[in-house]
């Protein structure tokens, strides 16, 4: 993502219902889709660097982290 403000926009969209909740990872992290922010998925092992995405994983609750993830993410 471009900034901390972008991460906050994703969190705000999740709380307001503007983000589409896609599901949870095997580790229990929430995954949401939000078109208002563009992030970049970087997973060199899987062959992705700077892959544009609007799908984000939210880790934690008290001090959450917002991490761009694969735009093709599917619930397992």
N, CA and C atoms as a LAMMPS dump frame, in Angstrom:
ITEM: TIMESTEP
0
ITEM: NUMBER OF ATOMS
228
ITEM: BOX BOUNDS ff ff ff
-5.0000000000000000e+02 5.0000000000000000e+02
-5.0000000000000000e+02 5.0000000000000000e+02
-5.0000000000000000e+02 5.0000000000000000e+02
ITEM: ATOMS id mol type element x y z
1 1 1 N 0.844 -1.17 0
2 1 2 C 0 0 0
3 1 3 C 0.885 1.227 0
4 2 1 N 0.284 2.315 -0.299
5 2 2 C 1.058 3.552 -0.399
6 2 3 C 1.349 4.184 0.958
7 3 1 N 0.449 3.989 1.953
8 3 2 C 0.632 4.703 3.216
9 3 3 C -0.158 4.047 4.344
10 4 1 N 0.086 4.536 5.546
11 4 2 C -0.693 4.11 6.708
12 4 3 C -2.147 4.54 6.533
13 5 1 N -2.365 5.67 5.863
14 5 2 C -3.733 6.132 5.611
15 5 3 C -4.51 5.104 4.787
16 6 1 N -3.843 4.464 3.814
17 6 2 C -4.493 3.437 3.011
18 6 3 C -4.917 2.261 3.887
19 7 1 N -4.042 1.861 4.796
20 7 2 C -4.373 0.762 5.706
21 7 3 C -5.58 1.138 6.564
22 8 1 N -5.613 2.37 7.035
23 8 2 C -6.736 2.829 7.853
24 8 3 C -8.031 2.865 7.038
25 9 1 N -7.941 3.224 5.771
26 9 2 C -9.124 3.231 4.903
27 9 3 C -9.715 1.826 4.777
28 10 1 N -8.839 0.823 4.659
29 10 2 C -9.31 -0.563 4.568
30 10 3 C -10.008 -0.954 5.871
31 11 1 N -9.399 -0.621 7.009
32 11 2 C -10.016 -0.943 8.3
33 11 3 C -11.353 -0.231 8.466
34 12 1 N -11.394 1.052 8.105
35 12 2 C -12.64 1.817 8.21
36 12 3 C -13.72 1.224 7.315
37 13 1 N -13.33 0.806 6.098
38 13 2 C -14.295 0.202 5.167
39 13 3 C -14.827 -1.113 5.719
40 14 1 N -13.978 -1.873 6.388
41 14 2 C -14.42 -3.129 6.974
42 14 3 C -15.433 -2.85 8.083
43 15 1 N -15.161 -1.868 8.918
44 15 2 C -16.061 -1.551 10.033
45 15 3 C -17.375 -0.95 9.561
46 16 1 N -17.352 -0.189 8.474
47 16 2 C -18.575 0.463 7.985
48 16 3 C -19.413 -0.447 7.094
49 17 1 N -18.838 -1.576 6.678
50 17 2 C -19.55 -2.482 5.787
51 17 3 C -19.303 -2.213 4.319
52 18 1 N -18.408 -1.261 4.008
53 18 2 C -18.089 -0.948 2.612
54 18 3 C -17.135 -1.965 1.986
55 19 1 N -16.444 -2.737 2.813
56 19 2 C -15.543 -3.782 2.308
57 19 3 C -16.306 -5.102 2.26
58 20 1 N -16.002 -5.897 1.27
59 20 2 C -16.616 -7.211 1.113
60 20 3 C -15.769 -8.238 1.863
61 21 1 N -16.34 -8.9 2.852
62 21 2 C -15.607 -9.919 3.604
63 21 3 C -15.605 -11.204 2.784
64 22 1 N -14.393 -11.664 2.439
65 22 2 C -14.235 -12.859 1.611
66 22 3 C -14.123 -14.13 2.438
67 23 1 N -13.64 -14.001 3.675
68 23 2 C -13.488 -15.176 4.531
69 23 3 C -12.322 -15.032 5.472
70 24 1 N -11.806 -16.17 5.912
71 24 2 C -10.671 -16.201 6.841
72 24 3 C -9.611 -17.159 6.323
73 25 1 N -8.36 -16.831 6.653
74 25 2 C -7.261 -17.72 6.305
75 25 3 C -7.267 -18.91 7.256
76 26 1 N -6.43 -19.896 6.985
77 26 2 C -6.31 -21.058 7.88
78 26 3 C -5.859 -20.636 9.275
79 27 1 N -5.143 -19.516 9.352
80 27 2 C -4.664 -19.001 10.634
81 27 3 C -5.721 -18.143 11.326
82 28 1 N -6.87 -17.919 10.679
83 28 2 C -7.954 -17.152 11.281
84 28 3 C -7.964 -15.671 10.946
85 29 1 N -7.06 -15.22 10.071
86 29 2 C -7.029 -13.806 9.702
87 29 3 C -8.165 -13.49 8.735
88 30 1 N -8.787 -12.347 8.938
89 30 2 C -9.883 -11.904 8.083
90 30 3 C -9.336 -11.443 6.736
91 31 1 N -10.034 -11.769 5.644
92 31 2 C -9.649 -11.327 4.306
93 31 3 C -10.819 -10.541 3.726
94 32 1 N -10.528 -9.319 3.27
95 32 2 C -11.562 -8.448 2.727
96 32 3 C -11.157 -7.916 1.354
97 33 1 N -12.16 -7.528 0.598
98 33 2 C -11.941 -6.889 -0.696
99 33 3 C -12.488 -5.469 -0.591
100 34 1 N -11.669 -4.496 -0.986
101 34 2 C -12.095 -3.096 -0.927
102 34 3 C -11.511 -2.355 -2.12
103 35 1 N -12.393 -1.873 -2.992
104 35 2 C -11.954 -1.216 -4.22
105 35 3 C -11.404 0.188 -4.012
106 36 1 N -11.562 0.762 -2.814
107 36 2 C -11.122 2.128 -2.554
108 36 3 C -9.623 2.278 -2.337
109 37 1 N -8.894 1.175 -2.239
110 37 2 C -7.447 1.198 -2.006
111 37 3 C -6.799 0.143 -2.899
112 38 1 N -5.67 0.479 -3.486
113 38 2 C -4.885 -0.492 -4.245
114 38 3 C -3.615 -0.807 -3.472
115 39 1 N -3.392 -2.089 -3.264
116 39 2 C -2.17 -2.541 -2.623
117 39 3 C -1.365 -3.358 -3.616
118 40 1 N -0.221 -3.849 -3.173
119 40 2 C 0.661 -4.617 -4.045
120 40 3 C 1.103 -5.887 -3.338
121 41 1 N 0.679 -7.023 -3.886
122 41 2 C 1.022 -8.335 -3.357
123 41 3 C 2.454 -8.668 -3.771
124 42 1 N 3.289 -8.961 -2.797
125 42 2 C 4.673 -9.356 -3.065
126 42 3 C 4.917 -10.723 -2.449
127 43 1 N 4.975 -11.729 -3.313
128 43 2 C 5.231 -13.098 -2.888
129 43 3 C 6.171 -13.723 -3.921
130 44 1 N 7.473 -13.409 -3.82
131 44 2 C 8.424 -13.894 -4.821
132 44 3 C 8.458 -15.414 -4.969
133 45 1 N 8.22 -16.144 -3.879
134 45 2 C 8.234 -17.603 -3.94
135 45 3 C 7.15 -18.105 -4.9
136 46 1 N 6.007 -17.416 -4.909
137 46 2 C 4.906 -17.795 -5.796
138 46 3 C 5.008 -17.103 -7.16
139 47 1 N 6.048 -16.287 -7.339
140 47 2 C 6.262 -15.616 -8.622
141 47 3 C 5.589 -14.273 -8.76
142 48 1 N 5.175 -13.662 -7.639
143 48 2 C 4.502 -12.369 -7.7
144 48 3 C 5.338 -11.278 -7.051
145 49 1 N 5.598 -10.225 -7.79
146 49 2 C 6.195 -9.018 -7.229
147 49 3 C 5.389 -7.836 -7.736
148 50 1 N 4.974 -6.996 -6.812
149 50 2 C 4.178 -5.807 -7.124
150 50 3 C 2.919 -6.115 -7.922
151 51 1 N 2.229 -7.199 -7.552
152 51 2 C 0.963 -7.564 -8.19
153 51 3 C -0.138 -6.671 -7.61
154 52 1 N -0.771 -5.875 -8.44
155 52 2 C -1.833 -4.974 -8.02
156 52 3 C -3.012 -5.772 -7.449
157 53 1 N -3.544 -5.318 -6.305
158 53 2 C -4.64 -6.041 -5.651
159 53 3 C -5.514 -5.098 -4.836
160 54 1 N -6.761 -5.472 -4.673
161 54 2 C -7.655 -4.767 -3.753
162 54 3 C -8.195 -5.76 -2.713
163 55 1 N -7.443 -6.845 -2.487
164 55 2 C -7.768 -7.856 -1.48
165 55 3 C -6.719 -7.746 -0.367
166 56 1 N -7.216 -7.708 0.877
167 56 2 C -6.333 -7.459 2.016
168 56 3 C -6.611 -8.436 3.144
169 57 1 N -5.543 -8.863 3.805
170 57 2 C -5.639 -9.707 4.987
171 57 3 C -5.466 -8.798 6.196
172 58 1 N -6.349 -8.958 7.176
173 58 2 C -6.27 -8.165 8.401
174 58 3 C -5.845 -9.097 9.521
175 59 1 N -4.674 -8.799 10.1
176 59 2 C -4.104 -9.615 11.174
177 59 3 C -4.233 -8.871 12.495
178 60 1 N -4.744 -9.538 13.506
179 60 2 C -4.812 -8.955 14.837
180 60 3 C -6.07 -8.141 15.071
181 61 1 N -6.243 -7.721 16.335
182 61 2 C -7.42 -6.931 16.696
183 61 3 C -7.052 -5.638 17.415
184 62 1 N -6.231 -5.722 18.45
185 62 2 C -5.88 -4.524 19.213
186 62 3 C -4.998 -3.576 18.396
187 63 1 N -4.022 -4.126 17.707
188 63 2 C -3.132 -3.355 16.83
189 63 3 C -3.089 -4.081 15.489
190 64 1 N -4.162 -3.96 14.699
191 64 2 C -4.245 -4.752 13.47
192 64 3 C -3.228 -4.332 12.417
193 65 1 N -2.839 -5.3 11.623
194 65 2 C -1.994 -5.072 10.448
195 65 3 C -2.842 -5.355 9.221
196 66 1 N -2.679 -4.548 8.183
197 66 2 C -3.394 -4.743 6.924
198 66 3 C -2.35 -5.098 5.877
199 67 1 N -2.5 -6.27 5.269
200 67 2 C -1.502 -6.785 4.34
201 67 3 C -2.162 -7.081 2.985
202 68 1 N -1.671 -6.462 1.916
203 68 2 C -2.204 -6.813 0.592
204 68 3 C -1.937 -8.289 0.309
205 69 1 N -2.897 -8.952 -0.303
206 69 2 C -2.74 -10.365 -0.625
207 69 3 C -3.219 -10.621 -2.051
208 70 1 N -3.149 -11.843 -2.489
209 70 2 C -3.462 -12.192 -3.862
210 70 3 C -4.867 -11.747 -4.272
211 71 1 N -5 -11.123 -5.432
212 71 2 C -6.328 -10.728 -5.902
213 71 3 C -7.208 -11.923 -6.246
214 72 1 N -6.613 -13.107 -6.337
215 72 2 C -7.387 -14.321 -6.641
216 72 3 C -7.62 -15.173 -5.392
217 73 1 N -7.435 -14.586 -4.205
218 73 2 C -7.585 -15.332 -2.954
219 73 3 C -8.964 -15.975 -2.895
220 74 1 N -9.005 -17.224 -2.446
221 74 2 C -10.264 -17.955 -2.257
222 74 3 C -10.247 -18.626 -0.883
223 75 1 N -11.418 -18.709 -0.267
224 75 2 C -11.565 -19.406 1.007
225 75 3 C -11.165 -20.861 0.823
226 76 1 N -10.339 -21.39 1.715
227 76 2 C -9.892 -22.799 1.621
228 76 3 C -10.828 -23.69 2.39
